[in-house]
Amino acid sequence: MEQIALLNESYTALLGVSGIFFIGNILLLWMMFRGVTNANLYGVNTFGKVMHSIISLCVVAFNMGTYGNVAMTMNNWAFAVSETGEELTGGLQQFVDSMGATEYVSASLIPTDPLGIVFYLAILVGLIGGMWAAPEPKE
């Protein structure tokens, strides 16, 4: 049971760090959508649109990276627990079974589930499309 306790402590710490990054990423997304709102209210020039598009791509990439790290951590945690050879409690066994981990994986910027891909594409369309639809600055 000592091995499982060590795994739980290390992966819980990793998820805590990922949670802090996730909060920061949500804040960045809010700032970017706020920029789209201001651009549509007050107008924006082409330079502003280009800069916003570049920063939007970076913010979404950071979000996808955090998402990938969390998915990797959960998969690897479940696989490590299943490899301990110890008898697992009911909840821990259900977690391992529901994850369906068959090997250790590396983090990826591309989400592994289709819903995640659609979610991040919708965010990109909202950020970049919303900015380029904004009017020119008002005189």
C-alpha positions in Angstrom: 0.0 0.0 0.0 3.0 2.3 0.5 3.6 2.4 -3.3 0.0 3.5 -4.0 0.3 6.2 -1.3 3.5 7.5 -2.9 1.8 7.5 -6.3 -1.2 9.4 -4.9 0.9 12.1 -3.3 3.0 12.7 -6.4 0.1 12.8 -8.9 -2.0 14.9 -6.5 0.8 17.5 -6.5 1.0 17.4 -10.3 -2.7 17.9 -10.6 -2.5 20.8 -8.2 0.1 22.5 -10.3 -1.9 21.9 -13.4 -5.0 23.4 -11.6 -3.0 26.6 -11.0 -2.0 26.8 -14.7 -5.7 26.1 -15.6 -6.9 29.0 -13.5 -4.3 31.2 -15.2 -5.3 30.0 -18.6 -9.0 30.8 -17.9 -8.0 34.3 -16.9 -6.0 34.7 -20.1 -9.0 33.5 -22.2 -11.3 36.0 -20.3 -8.9 38.8 -21.2 -8.8 37.8 -24.8 -12.6 37.7 -25.1 -12.7 41.0 -23.3 -10.4 42.3 -26.0 -12.9 41.1 -28.7 -15.7 42.9 -26.9 -13.7 46.2 -26.7 -12.7 45.9 -30.3 -16.4 45.6 -31.3 -17.4 48.5 -29.1 -14.6 50.9 -30.0 -13.1 49.6 -33.2 -9.6 48.3 -33.8 -7.0 48.8 -36.5 -5.3 46.0 -38.6 -2.2 45.9 -36.4 -4.4 45.3 -33.3 -6.2 42.6 -35.1 -3.0 40.8 -36.1 -1.5 41.1 -32.6 -4.8 39.8 -31.0 -4.8 36.9 -33.4 -1.2 35.9 -32.6 -1.8 36.2 -28.9 -5.1 34.3 -29.2 -3.3 31.4 -30.9 -0.7 31.4 -28.0 -3.4 31.5 -25.3 -5.3 28.6 -26.9 -2.1 26.6 -27.3 -1.3 27.2 -23.6 -4.8 26.0 -22.7 -4.5 22.9 -24.9 -1.1 22.2 -23.3 -2.5 22.3 -19.8 -5.4 20.1 -21.0 -2.9 17.6 -22.5 -0.9 17.6 -19.3 -3.9 16.9 -17.1 -5.1 14.1 -19.5 -1.6 12.6 -19.5 -1.3 12.8 -15.7 -4.7 11.1 -15.2 -3.8 8.3 -17.7 -0.4 7.7 -16.3 -1.7 7.8 -12.8 -4.3 5.1 -13.5 -1.7 3.0 -15.4 0.8 3.3 -12.6 -1.7 2.2 -10.0 -2.8 -0.7 -12.1 0.8 -1.9 -12.4 1.4 -2.0 -8.6 0.1 -5.5 -8.3 -1.7 -4.6 -5.1 -5.4 -5.1 -4.4 -7.2 -1.8 -5.2 -10.1 -0.4 -3.2 -13.5 -0.2 -5.0 -13.2 3.5 -5.9 -9.6 3.2 -7.1 -10.4 0.2 -9.2 -13.3 2.0 -10.8 -11.0 4.9 -11.6 -8.5 2.6 -13.2 -11.2 0.8 -15.2 -12.8 4.1 -16.4 -9.5 5.5 -17.5 -8.8 2.5 -19.7 -5.1 3.2 -19.6 -3.1 0.6 -21.4 0.3 2.3 -21.6 2.1 5.5 -20.4 1.5 8.4 -22.7 3.2 11.8 -23.3 1.3 15.1 -23.2 0.1 16.5 -26.5 -1.2 19.8 -27.7 -3.9 18.0 -29.6 -6.7 16.9 -27.3 -7.3 13.1 -27.4 -11.1 13.4 -27.3 -13.2 14.9 -30.1 -15.2 17.1 -27.8 -11.9 18.8 -26.6 -11.0 19.5 -30.2 -14.4 21.0 -31.0 -14.2 23.1 -27.8 -10.8 24.6 -28.6 -11.7 25.2 -32.3 -14.9 27.0 -31.2 -12.8 29.2 -28.9 -10.4 30.0 -31.7 -13.2 30.9 -34.1 -14.8 33.1 -31.4 -11.5 34.9 -30.6 -10.1 35.4 -34.1 -13.4 35.6 -36.0 -14.8 38.1 -33.5 -11.7 40.3 -33.7 -11.6 40.4 -37.5 -15.3 41.2 -37.6 -14.7 44.3 -35.5 -15.1 47.6 -37.2 -12.2 50.1 -37.8 -11.6 52.7 -35.0 -14.2 55.4 -34.7 -13.0 58.9 -35.4 
